[in-house]
Amino acid sequence: MRAMSTPTAPPQDLPDPASPAPEDGGPGSPRGSALLSSPLLIGLLAGAQAVLGSLLCVVAPVMAVWLVASQTGATWDGALRVAADGWLLAHGAALAVPGGRLALWPLGLALLPVVWCVSAGRRTAVALEETHPAARAPREGLDSALLAALAGIAGSYVVLATVVALVAGSSVVRPGLGSTALGALLVAGGSAGAAMAGARLRLAAGGPRRLGAAPRPRPLGTALADLLRVPAPARPALRAGGRSLLWCLVGAAACLAVSLAAGASQVADLHRALDAGVVGGVVLVLGQLLLLPTALVWALAWTAGPGFAVGAGTSVSPGATELGLLPALPLLGGLPQQGTGGGWLWVVLLLPVAAGAVASARLRLLEPLRGPSPTGDGDDDAPSSTRRRAVLELRRRWAPAAVRALGVGAVAGAGAGLLAALSSGPVGPGALAEVGPVWWQVAGCVGGLVALGSALVLLVPAGAGRASLRLLRR
């Protein structure tokens, strides 16, 4: 006989004794799931990781040098304070020292916390994309989640940086709490915000990553302009201004390389005079490599004309070089010799002009000036008619070309002024209270020279090259 069996339903309604109750707050409970997917909590953890990671990258080499140095009288807590002070300087914090302040922002060292904050912002955006319910509707609910996470990153970063400033303070060096909090907010908020904005633009273009929709790549400048809602008429000048600044930095880098090569013997002599040993020599070289971005901005100020100072009463510019008592830093051996300047050195002012011309040449090809075409009477091949058309073309173009050239120069000058402001500040008492370029002088000179080069290209009448060839053939 066939065995009769009664079908039974699986015990779906019976609770699993091994799983915690919903009110226990475990991972399976609604409260635990909401906590793990909270944008604010994710941001707080990411900000704390960025602080600890970047601080460890500074503390580890300093402690390694302290351990292997045989003739140092510093204690381990003193070495930790030195590392913490260097980390705070990377955020633009001002350190009060006997008789003065140390507030020069080492741009090379600042790249370390910036990289960690960019990584924190990117990882946070990916985590929200995967876990937050708003990721299923990126155009409706993800913006608020990203803003909450960014607030968490910036908040935890500022709080922990302030704690580091409190712990690192001593009777000799006292970090400023206000400058520490402001610098940490700018570094964390700006870097993480840029990374999260990039992720948001990718979602807006291609949808959530889980949907498998490959986003269509867009130029970075276009994506940022869309994010900032830059008006369409201003975008060509914005792009050309950014390219002009990059070309100015390329020219400044070439001048910096030539200056260091010309002063290589002085640099080597200063390095040997310090007698830092093997370990100290390695640290000295690494420290000067971190100062190269600051030196690049100083070279930009030199190529633009205003130059920079390395102490009160000093000036290094194409017109003249007046130096005083300099710190024993080998990198300063690449400065021009005392009394040099003038003459053929003024030719470096052509570098920003050329930068504006090159960037505007591309702008002219991609975004031609709009307006009615000039008309002329008579034979188009006649030299007089060609000249007349060129004059009419110039009259038509000068107003829009001038406006566009001023926009290009304004963008490049604003960027150069910002870099100059970040690379100047006091480095000690006395004469060392004035170091670096003056930001408004650099902004004005770079902007004016770039605008001049841009105008020279934009004002050239259309077809001027073909007309010149016809005139030469006659």
C-alpha positions in Angstrom: 0.0 0.0 0.0 1.1 3.5 -0.7 1.9 5.4 2.4 -0.4 8.3 2.9 1.4 11.6 4.0 -0.2 14.8 5.1 1.4 17.8 3.5 2.5 20.3 6.1 3.4 24.0 5.6 6.9 25.0 6.5 7.1 26.8 9.8 7.5 30.2 8.4 5.8 32.0 11.2 7.9 30.4 13.9 10.7 32.7 15.1 14.3 31.4 15.0 15.5 31.1 18.6 19.1 31.9 17.4 18.2 35.3 16.0 17.9 38.2 18.3 14.6 39.8 19.0 13.8 42.9 16.9 13.8 45.1 20.1 17.3 44.0 21.0 18.9 46.4 18.4 20.9 43.7 16.7 22.1 43.7 13.1 18.9 42.1 11.9 16.6 44.6 13.7 15.2 47.7 12.0 17.0 49.9 14.4 20.4 48.2 13.8 19.9 48.3 10.0 19.0 52.0 10.1 22.1 52.6 12.2 24.4 50.8 9.8 22.9 52.6 6.8 22.8 56.1 8.5 24.6 58.6 6.2 25.7 60.7 9.2 27.3 57.7 11.0 29.0 56.5 7.8 30.4 60.0 7.4 31.6 60.2 11.0 33.5 56.9 10.7 35.0 57.9 7.4 36.2 61.3 8.8 37.8 59.6 11.8 39.6 57.1 9.5 40.9 60.0 7.4 42.3 61.7 10.5 44.0 58.6 11.9 45.4 57.5 8.5 46.9 60.9 7.5 48.2 61.4 11.0 49.8 58.0 11.1 51.6 58.7 7.8 53.3 61.7 9.4 53.9 60.2 12.8 55.5 56.9 11.5 58.5 58.5 9.7 59.2 61.0 12.5 59.2 58.2 15.1 61.4 56.1 12.9 63.9 58.9 12.6 63.8 59.4 16.4 64.4 55.7 17.0 67.5 55.4 14.7 69.0 58.8 15.6 71.9 58.3 18.0 72.6 61.9 19.0 69.2 63.3 19.6 68.2 64.5 23.0 64.5 64.6 22.2 62.0 62.4 24.1 59.4 60.2 22.5 56.6 62.6 23.5 58.6 65.5 22.0 58.9 63.6 18.7 55.2 62.9 18.7 54.5 66.6 19.2 56.8 67.5 16.3 54.9 65.1 14.1 51.5 66.4 15.3 52.7 70.0 14.6 53.7 69.0 11.1 50.3 67.4 10.5 48.6 70.5 11.7 50.7 72.7 9.4 49.5 70.6 6.5 46.0 71.9 7.4 47.0 75.5 7.4 47.1 75.8 11.2 49.2 78.7 12.7 51.7 77.7 15.3 52.8 80.2 17.9 56.5 80.0 18.5 58.7 82.2 20.8 58.8 85.7 19.2 56.6 85.0 16.2 54.4 82.6 14.3 54.8 79.7 11.9 51.9 79.7 9.4 53.4 78.9 6.0 51.2 76.2 4.4 53.5 73.4 3.0 51.5 72.6 -0.1 53.3 69.3 -0.7 52.5 68.0 2.8 49.0 69.2 2.4 48.4 66.7 -0.3 48.5 63.9 2.3 45.3 64.8 4.2 43.7 65.8 0.9 44.2 62.4 -0.6 42.9 60.7 2.6 39.8 63.0 2.6 39.2 62.4 -1.1 39.3 58.6 -0.4 36.9 59.0 2.5 34.4 60.9 0.4 34.6 58.4 -2.5 34.2 55.4 -0.2 31.3 57.1 1.6 29.5 57.8 -1.7 30.0 54.2 -2.8 28.6 53.0 0.5 25.5 55.1 0.2 25.0 54.1 -3.3 25.0 50.4 -2.3 23.1 50.6 1.0 21.0 53.7 1.2 17.4 53.4 -0.1 17.7 56.8 -1.8 20.2 55.2 -4.2 17.3 53.7 -6.1 16.1 57.2 -7.0 19.4 59.2 -7.3 17.7 62.3 -8.6 15.3 62.5 -5.7 16.7 61.3 -2.4 20.5 60.8 -2.6 21.4 64.5 -2.4 20.3 64.8 1.2 22.0 61.6 2.2 25.3 62.8 0.6 25.1 66.1 2.4 24.5 64.4 5.7 27.4 62.1 5.2 29.6 65.1 4.2 28.6 66.9 7.4 29.6 63.8 9.3 33.0 63.7 7.6 33.7 67.3 8.2 32.4 67.3 11.7 34.5 64.4 12.9 37.6 65.6 11.1 37.3 69.1 12.7 36.7 67.7 16.2 39.6 65.2 16.0 42.0 67.8 14.5 41.1 70.2 17.4 41.9 67.4 19.9 45.3 66.9 18.2 46.0 70.6 18.5 45.1 70.5 22.2 47.3 67.5 22.9 50.3 68.8 20.7 50.5 72.1 22.5 53.5 72.9 24.7 55.2 75.8 26.3 57.3 76.3 23.1 54.8 75.6 20.3 51.1 76.4 20.7 48.8 75.5 17.8 46.0 77.9 17.1 42.6 76.3 17.7 40.7 78.6 15.4 43.1 78.2 12.4 43.2 74.4 13.1 39.4 74.1 13.0 39.1 76.3 9.9 41.9 74.5 8.0 40.5 71.1 8.9 37.1 72.2 7.7 38.4 73.5 4.4 40.6 70.4 3.8 38.0 67.8 4.8 34.9 69.6 3.4 36.5 70.6 0.2 38.3 67.3 -0.6 35.5 65.0 0.5 32.9 67.2 -1.0 34.6 67.2 -4.4 34.9 63.4 -4.4 31.2 63.0 -3.4 30.2 65.5 -6.0 32.0 63.5 -8.6 30.1 60.4 -7.5 26.9 62.3 -7.6 27.6 63.5 -11.2 28.2 59.9 -12.2 24.9 58.7 -10.7 23.1 61.6 -12.4 24.6 60.7 -15.8 24.3 56.9 -15.7 22.1 55.9 -12.8 23.1 53.7 -9.8 25.9 51.4 -10.3 23.8 48.4 -9.3 21.6 48.9 -12.4 24.6 48.1 -14.6 24.1 51.3 -16.6 27.5 52.4 -17.8 27.7 56.2 -17.4 28.5 58.2 -20.4 31.8 60.0 -19.8 31.7 63.8 -19.7 34.6 66.2 -19.5 35.5 67.2 -15.9 35.1 70.9 -16.6 31.6 70.3 -18.1 30.6 68.2 -15.1 31.7 70.8 -12.6 30.1 73.6 -14.5 26.8 71.6 -14.5 27.2 71.0 -10.8 27.9 74.7 -10.0 25.2 75.9 -12.5 27.6 78.1 -14.3 25.8 80.1 -17.1 26.5 78.8 -20.6 28.0 82.1 -21.9 30.7 82.1 -19.1 31.8 78.5 -19.6 34.2 79.0 -22.5 36.1 81.7 -20.6 36.1 79.5 -17.5 37.7 76.6 -19.3 40.2 78.8 -21.1 41.2 80.5 -17.9 41.9 77.1 -16.2 44.0 76.0 -19.1 45.9 79.3 -19.1 46.7 78.8 -15.4 48.0 75.3 -16.1 50.2 76.6 -18.9 51.5 79.3 -16.6 52.5 76.7 -14.1 54.2 74.7 -16.8 56.3 77.7 -17.7 57.0 78.4 -14.0 58.1 74.7 -13.6 60.6 75.2 -16.4 62.0 78.3 -14.8 62.3 76.5 -11.5 64.2 73.6 -13.0 66.6 76.0 -14.7 67.2 77.9 -11.5 67.9 74.8 -9.5 70.2 73.4 -12.1 72.1 76.7 -12.2 72.4 76.7 -8.4 73.1 73.0 -8.0 76.6 73.6 -6.5 75.1 76.0 -3.8 72.4 73.5 -3.0 75.0 70.7 -2.6 77.2 72.9 -0.4 74.3 73.8 1.9 73.3 70.1 2.2 76.9 69.1 3.2 77.2 72.0 5.6 74.2 70.7 7.6 75.9 67.4 8.2 72.6 65.7 8.9 73.9 62.1 8.6 72.3 59.4 6.6 68.9 59.3 8.2 68.7 63.1 8.7 69.8 63.6 5.1 67.0 61.4 3.8 64.5 63.3 5.9 66.0 66.6 4.7 65.6 65.6 1.1 62.0 64.3 1.6 61.1 67.6 3.4 62.4 69.7 0.5 60.5 67.5 -2.0 57.4 68.4 -0.1 58.3 72.1 -0.4 58.6 71.9 -4.2 54.9 72.8 -4.8 55.4 75.9 -2.7 58.5 76.7 -4.7 56.5 76.2 -7.9 54.0 78.9 -6.9 56.9 81.2 -6.0 58.3 80.6 -9.5 54.9 81.5 -10.9 55.0 84.8 -9.0 58.5 85.4 -10.4 57.4 84.8 -14.0 54.5 87.1 -13.6 56.7 90.0 -12.4 55.9 90.7 -8.7 58.2 88.0 -7.4 58.3 86.9 -3.8 60.1 87.6 -0.5 62.2 85.3 1.7 62.2 87.7 4.6 61.5 91.3 5.5 63.2 93.7 3.2 64.0 91.0 0.5 62.7 90.7 -3.0 63.3 88.1 -5.8 61.8 89.3 -9.1 62.9 89.5 -12.7 63.7 93.2 -12.1 66.1 92.7 -9.2 67.2 90.2 -6.5 67.8 91.6 -3.0 68.6 88.9 -0.4 69.4 89.1 3.3 70.3 86.5 5.8 68.6 83.3 4.6 67.7 80.1 6.5 70.1 77.2 6.0 67.8 75.4 3.7 69.5 73.7 0.7 66.5 74.4 -1.6 67.2 78.2 -1.2 70.5 77.7 -2.9 68.7 77.7 -6.2 67.7 81.4 -5.8 69.1 83.9 -8.2 72.4 85.6 -7.1 72.3 88.8 -5.2 72.0 91.8 -7.5 70.9 89.9 -10.6 67.8 91.1 -12.5 66.6 93.3 -15.3 67.7 93.2 -18.9 66.8 90.0 -20.7 65.2 88.5 -17.7 62.0 90.5 -18.3 61.4 88.1 -21.3 59.8 85.7 -18.7 56.7 87.9 -18.8 56.0 86.5 -22.2 55.3 83.1 -20.5 51.8 84.1 -19.1 51.1 86.0 -22.3 51.9 82.8 -24.3 49.7 80.8 -21.9 46.7 83.0 -22.5 47.3 82.9 -26.3 47.6 79.1 -26.4 44.5 78.5 -24.3 42.5 81.1 -26.3 43.6 79.6 -29.6 41.8 76.4 -28.6 38.9 78.5 -27.3 38.6 80.3 -30.7 38.4 77.0 -32.6 35.8 75.4 -30.3 33.8 78.5 -29.4 34.0 81.0 -32.3 32.7 84.5 -31.7 29.2 85.1 -32.9 28.0 88.2 -34.8 27.2 89.5 -38.3 29.8 88.9 -40.9 31.4 92.0 -42.4 30.6 93.0 -45.9 32.7 94.8 -48.4 32.3 96.3 -51.8 34.4 95.6 -54.9 36.5 92.7 -55.8 37.3 90.4 -52.9 40.7 89.7 -54.3 41.7 93.3 -54.4 44.2 94.4 -51.7 42.1 97.4 -50.7 39.0 95.3 -50.4 40.9 92.8 -48.3 42.2 95.5 -45.9 38.7 97.0 -45.7 37.2 93.7 -44.7 39.9 93.1 -42.2 39.2 96.5 -40.5 35.4 95.7 -40.5 36.1 92.3 -39.0 38.3 93.9 -36.3 35.6 96.4 -35.4 33.0 93.6 -35.2 35.2 91.4 -33.0 36.8 93.8 -30.6 34.0 94.1 -28.1 33.1 90.4 -27.6 36.8 89.4 -27.9 37.7 91.9 -25.2 35.0 90.7 -22.9 36.0 87.1 -23.4 39.7 87.9 -22.9 39.0 89.7 -19.6 37.0 86.7 -18.5 39.9 84.4 -19.3 42.3 86.6 -17.5 40.0 87.0 -14.4 39.8 83.2 -14.0 43.5 82.7 -14.4 44.3 85.6 -12.1 41.9 84.4 -9.4 43.5 80.9 -9.4 47.0 82.4 -9.3 46.1 84.7 -6.4 44.6 81.8 -4.5 47.8 79.7 -4.9 49.9 82.7 -3.9 47.9 83.2 -0.7 48.3 79.6 0.2 52.0 79.6 -0.3 52.9 82.7 1.8 53.0 83.3 5.5 55.4 83.8 8.4 57.9 81.1 9.2 59.3 82.5 12.4 60.2 85.6 14.3 61.9 88.7 13.1 62.6 89.0 9.4 61.0 85.6 8.7 57.6 87.0 9.4 57.3 88.0 5.6 57.8 85.0 3.3 56.3 84.3 -0.1 54.4 86.3 -2.7 51.7 89.0 -2.3 48.5 87.4 -3.5 46.8 90.5 -5.0 49.9 91.4 -6.9 50.3 87.9 -8.4 46.5 87.8 -9.2 46.6 91.2 -11.0 49.8 90.5 -13.0 48.9 87.0 -14.1 45.3 88.1 -15.0 46.5 91.0 -17.0 49.2 89.1 -18.9 46.9 86.2 -19.7 44.2 88.6 -20.8 46.7 90.3 -23.1 47.7 87.0 -24.7 44.0 86.0 -25.0 43.1 89.3 -26.7 45.9 89.0 -29.2 44.5 85.7 -30.4 40.8 86.5 -30.2 41.2 89.8 -32.1 42.8 88.3 -35.1 40.3 88.6 -37.9 38.9 85.4 -39.4 40.7 84.4 -42.5 43.6 86.7 -41.8 46.1 84.0 -42.6 44.6 83.3 -46.0 44.4 87.0 -46.8 48.1 87.5 -45.9 49.0 84.7 -48.2 47.1 86.3 -51.1 48.8 89.6 -50.4 52.3 88.0 -50.4 51.6 86.2 -53.7 50.7 89.6 -55.3 
